[in-house]
């Protein structure tokens, strides 16, 4: 399998090349400098997957860097991008990063062309940027075109030009939520990231169950993303538990290393989830940050017991464990045989000792991959990875 990355920003294009494109990543960049628009070279990353790519014509004309020859205005560059898209009829993975779209720019022609060219082929879509960018996406009416979509990634950020939390919350509920709920019968993977101040509480409360959802991951600061009501996230994990196999919960509160008391809300949420018997049950893969507080580790132990018969991969993130805490984590799997036990484990530990290795060998005899990060949260850690040949 050969992968080639092309910069499709030139006029002379080979249709045979365009048909080989399976993944399209678009990052339209906009900057203002001294009150004037500054056009940057827009890079479209077209990943071509094929067994053999012959020598392609016109290679000498392809841009290698951000030469001034290609540094057109933002509008001119986007126009060139739109002209390229109709030839990309076999794209199955699409990502657009609208973090730096200028205010007021009409991106609808781009989306309209994209959906008509490869919308029905798309199996994976990744959206990143501010909420105005998400509204532009949803108002392009992609629903009727994304009949093959199985994976969706949502990466929220505050508007770098103007932050309006009330307006962002409205867009989240009136535009993004209906779009996601409309995919409830087909999505198998859902990933949510939030890097700003957006409150996701009402969004998760209003999410409908997903019929075939197998993978879910979220990365956000819990004390910001769920500051109003985290019950929607609990319900989401519970009502989809029959199909969920892979879960990632990277909910580290902001300033967690400096102010552990800020983790109280996350710790309480994890503890309250114990009452919901289906939450984090029967998983195969779990990545989780259990907080620095004792209650967080106690709750994690309960969740691990719920998946102790099915879990094959476990990563406990960002909390550096003492020997007795490692014992709590791996203790849930001591009853499983080497053939059917945990296969992959990632932990952060304070110190590496012979006793710790003996403990892991005793409790996890079938372990094939072990990654230990040794140190603590405020000093440089050292990684040790052990892979046992199959």
Beta strands, then each sheet from edge to edge (+ up, - down):
strand 1: 2-7
strand 2: 21-27
strand 3: 30-33
strand 4: 36-39
strand 5: 43-50
strand 6: 93-98
strand 7: 124-129
strand 8: 151-156
strand 9: 189-194
strand 10: 215-220
strand 11: 246-250
strand 12: 285-288
strand 13: 313-321
strand 14: 344-349
strand 15: 369-374
strand 16: 382-387
sheet 1: 1+ 5- 2+ 6+ 7+ 8+ 9+ 10+ 11+ 12+ 13+ 14+ 15+ 16-
sheet 2: 3+ 4-
end
